[in-house]
Amino acid sequence: MRESIKRLFVNFLIIYLVFDAFGKGIHLPVRFEYLVCTYAFLSLAILCSVPILKFLTVKCNFLTYFLMNSIILSVCLIVLKMFMIDFTITPYLFEEVNAGSLHIESFTVSTAVSIVSVSVLSSFLLSLYKELDKA
């Protein structure tokens, strides 16, 4: 039980950090109740990935946990986009970047790219935490 509570809070924190990094494209609910429900829904969905992997008789390691979380988070973000009040994922313009010899032109990040990138980045961080927490 204590391990599940700890993972729930870590999931909350990682999802918050990733949403904060993608602040332009993902607009979270303004009301506190909806915001907590959004984070709680995503955190609880992530907690379901290990039982799903066990049900599918797949060994839970870094790669399988990463893939399962990516799939679960992508689906959950699509569901939240459709049904959660004030939760929107919009396309946005990625500004031009110049760093020495590296030059990236500005481009529009679509909704699908935002969903996939948020789910992959948060899944990677969650999988990394899970593997490092074993020791």
C-alpha positions as a Markdown table, in Angstrom:
| # | Residue | x | y | z |
|---|---|---|---|---|
| 1 | Met | 0.0 | 0.0 | 0.0 |
| 2 | Arg | 2.8 | 2.4 | 0.9 |
| 3 | Glu | 4.5 | 1.7 | -2.4 |
| 4 | Ser | 1.4 | 2.4 | -4.4 |
| 5 | Ile | 0.9 | 5.8 | -2.6 |
| 6 | Lys | 4.5 | 6.7 | -3.3 |
| 7 | Arg | 4.2 | 5.8 | -7.0 |
| 8 | Leu | 0.9 | 7.8 | -7.2 |
| 9 | Phe | 2.7 | 10.9 | -5.9 |
| 10 | Val | 5.7 | 10.3 | -8.2 |
| 11 | Asn | 3.3 | 9.9 | -11.1 |
| 12 | Phe | 1.6 | 13.2 | -10.2 |
| 13 | Leu | 4.9 | 15.0 | -10.1 |
| 14 | Ile | 6.3 | 13.6 | -13.4 |
| 15 | Ile | 3.0 | 14.3 | -15.2 |
| 16 | Tyr | 3.0 | 17.9 | -13.8 |
| 17 | Leu | 6.6 | 18.4 | -14.9 |
| 18 | Val | 5.9 | 17.1 | -18.4 |
| 19 | Phe | 2.7 | 19.2 | -18.8 |
| 20 | Asp | 4.7 | 22.2 | -17.6 |
| 21 | Ala | 7.3 | 21.6 | -20.3 |
| 22 | Phe | 4.6 | 21.5 | -23.0 |
| 23 | Gly | 2.8 | 24.5 | -21.6 |
| 24 | Lys | 2.0 | 26.1 | -25.0 |
| 25 | Gly | 0.1 | 23.2 | -26.5 |
| 26 | Ile | -1.6 | 21.7 | -23.4 |
| 27 | His | -4.1 | 23.9 | -21.5 |
| 28 | Leu | -5.1 | 22.5 | -18.1 |
| 29 | Pro | -8.4 | 23.2 | -16.4 |
| 30 | Val | -8.5 | 26.4 | -14.3 |
| 31 | Arg | -10.8 | 25.0 | -11.6 |
| 32 | Phe | -8.8 | 23.2 | -8.9 |
| 33 | Glu | -11.3 | 20.2 | -8.8 |
| 34 | Tyr | -10.9 | 19.5 | -12.5 |
| 35 | Leu | -7.2 | 19.9 | -12.4 |
| 36 | Val | -6.9 | 17.4 | -9.5 |
| 37 | Cys | -9.2 | 15.0 | -11.4 |
| 38 | Thr | -7.1 | 15.3 | -14.5 |
| 39 | Tyr | -3.9 | 14.5 | -12.6 |
| 40 | Ala | -5.5 | 11.7 | -10.6 |
| 41 | Phe | -7.0 | 10.1 | -13.7 |
| 42 | Leu | -3.6 | 10.0 | -15.4 |
| 43 | Ser | -1.8 | 8.8 | -12.3 |
| 44 | Leu | -4.3 | 6.0 | -11.7 |
| 45 | Ala | -4.1 | 5.0 | -15.3 |
| 46 | Ile | -0.4 | 4.6 | -15.0 |
| 47 | Leu | -0.7 | 2.5 | -11.9 |
| 48 | Cys | -2.8 | 0.1 | -14.0 |
| 49 | Ser | 0.0 | -0.7 | -16.4 |
| 50 | Val | 1.7 | -3.3 | -14.2 |
| 51 | Pro | -1.5 | -5.3 | -13.6 |
| 52 | Ile | -2.2 | -5.1 | -17.3 |
| 53 | Leu | 1.2 | -6.4 | -18.2 |
| 54 | Lys | 0.8 | -9.3 | -15.7 |
| 55 | Phe | -2.6 | -10.1 | -17.1 |
| 56 | Leu | -1.0 | -10.3 | -20.6 |
| 57 | Thr | 1.7 | -12.5 | -19.1 |
| 58 | Val | 4.4 | -10.1 | -20.2 |
| 59 | Lys | 7.5 | -9.5 | -18.1 |
| 60 | Cys | 7.5 | -6.0 | -16.6 |
| 61 | Asn | 10.9 | -4.5 | -17.5 |
| 62 | Phe | 11.9 | -1.0 | -18.8 |
| 63 | Leu | 10.9 | -1.5 | -22.4 |
| 64 | Thr | 7.5 | -3.1 | -21.8 |
| 65 | Tyr | 6.6 | -0.7 | -19.0 |
| 66 | Phe | 7.6 | 2.2 | -21.2 |
| 67 | Leu | 5.5 | 1.0 | -24.2 |
| 68 | Met | 2.5 | 0.2 | -22.0 |
| 69 | Asn | 2.6 | 3.6 | -20.3 |
| 70 | Ser | 2.9 | 5.3 | -23.7 |
| 71 | Ile | -0.2 | 3.6 | -25.0 |
| 72 | Ile | -2.2 | 4.1 | -21.9 |
| 73 | Leu | -1.2 | 7.8 | -21.6 |
| 74 | Ser | -2.0 | 8.5 | -25.3 |
| 75 | Val | -5.4 | 7.0 | -24.9 |
| 76 | Cys | -6.1 | 8.8 | -21.7 |
| 77 | Leu | -5.0 | 12.1 | -23.1 |
| 78 | Ile | -7.4 | 11.6 | -26.1 |
| 79 | Val | -10.2 | 10.7 | -23.7 |
| 80 | Leu | -9.4 | 13.8 | -21.5 |
| 81 | Lys | -9.4 | 16.0 | -24.5 |
| 82 | Met | -12.8 | 14.8 | -25.5 |
| 83 | Phe | -14.6 | 14.7 | -22.1 |
| 84 | Met | -12.7 | 16.9 | -19.5 |
| 85 | Ile | -14.0 | 20.4 | -19.1 |
| 86 | Asp | -11.3 | 23.1 | -19.9 |
| 87 | Phe | -8.7 | 20.5 | -20.8 |
| 88 | Thr | -7.5 | 21.3 | -24.4 |
| 89 | Ile | -4.6 | 20.3 | -26.6 |
| 90 | Thr | -4.1 | 22.8 | -29.3 |
| 91 | Pro | -1.6 | 23.1 | -32.2 |
| 92 | Tyr | 1.0 | 25.7 | -31.5 |
| 93 | Leu | 4.0 | 27.4 | -33.3 |
| 94 | Phe | 7.4 | 26.1 | -32.3 |
| 95 | Glu | 9.6 | 29.2 | -32.5 |
| 96 | Glu | 12.9 | 29.3 | -34.5 |
| 97 | Val | 16.0 | 28.3 | -32.6 |
| 98 | Asn | 19.6 | 29.4 | -33.3 |
| 99 | Ala | 22.4 | 27.9 | -31.3 |
| 100 | Gly | 25.7 | 28.3 | -33.0 |
| 101 | Ser | 25.7 | 26.1 | -36.0 |
| 102 | Leu | 22.4 | 24.5 | -35.1 |
| 103 | His | 19.5 | 26.1 | -36.8 |
| 104 | Ile | 15.9 | 24.9 | -36.4 |
| 105 | Glu | 13.2 | 26.6 | -38.4 |
| 106 | Ser | 9.8 | 27.4 | -36.8 |
| 107 | Phe | 7.0 | 24.9 | -37.4 |
| 108 | Thr | 3.6 | 24.1 | -36.2 |
| 109 | Val | 3.2 | 21.3 | -33.7 |
| 110 | Ser | -0.1 | 19.5 | -34.3 |
| 111 | Thr | -2.3 | 18.0 | -31.6 |
| 112 | Ala | -1.3 | 14.4 | -32.4 |
| 113 | Val | 2.4 | 15.2 | -32.1 |
| 114 | Ser | 1.7 | 16.9 | -28.7 |
| 115 | Ile | -0.1 | 13.9 | -27.4 |
| 116 | Val | 2.5 | 11.5 | -28.6 |
| 117 | Ser | 5.4 | 13.5 | -27.3 |
| 118 | Val | 3.9 | 14.1 | -23.9 |
| 119 | Ser | 3.0 | 10.5 | -23.5 |
| 120 | Val | 6.5 | 9.3 | -24.6 |
| 121 | Leu | 8.4 | 11.7 | -22.5 |
| 122 | Ser | 6.4 | 11.0 | -19.4 |
| 123 | Ser | 6.5 | 7.3 | -20.0 |
| 124 | Phe | 10.3 | 7.4 | -20.4 |
| 125 | Leu | 10.6 | 9.4 | -17.1 |
| 126 | Leu | 8.3 | 7.0 | -15.3 |
| 127 | Ser | 10.1 | 3.9 | -16.6 |
| 128 | Leu | 13.4 | 5.4 | -15.7 |
| 129 | Tyr | 12.2 | 6.1 | -12.1 |
| 130 | Lys | 10.8 | 2.6 | -11.8 |
| 131 | Glu | 14.1 | 1.0 | -12.8 |
| 132 | Leu | 16.2 | 3.3 | -10.6 |
| 133 | Asp | 13.8 | 2.7 | -7.6 |
| 134 | Lys | 14.4 | -1.0 | -7.7 |
| 135 | Ala | 17.9 | -0.7 | -6.3 |
